[in-house]
């Protein structure tokens, strides 16, 4: 039997819990900006989230 990922699972990072929350909020904010800039059409939430996640991760890595 195939096991599925638990619901409400978030991407795993090596950040402490409060930093993880801030990280996810930053991704959420950026994904919303991307969604608005693309015209606010429903159905592209995953594409915007993944793009925002890549941007936030890249910024985080370049700041190190």
Secondary structure as the mmCIF struct_conf table of DSSP 4:
data_model
#
loop_
_struct_conf.conf_type_id
_struct_conf.id
_struct_conf.beg_label_comp_id
_struct_conf.beg_label_asym_id
_struct_conf.beg_label_seq_id
_struct_conf.end_label_comp_id
_struct_conf.end_label_asym_id
_struct_conf.end_label_seq_id
HELX_LH_PP_P HELX_LH_PP_P1 UNK A 2 UNK A 6
TURN_TY1_P TURN_TY1_P1 UNK A 7 UNK A 8
BEND BEND1 UNK A 14 UNK A 15
HELX_RH_AL_P HELX_RH_AL_P1 UNK A 17 UNK A 37
TURN_TY1_P TURN_TY1_P2 UNK A 38 UNK A 39
TURN_TY1_P TURN_TY1_P3 UNK A 42 UNK A 43
HELX_RH_AL_P HELX_RH_AL_P2 UNK A 45 UNK A 63
#
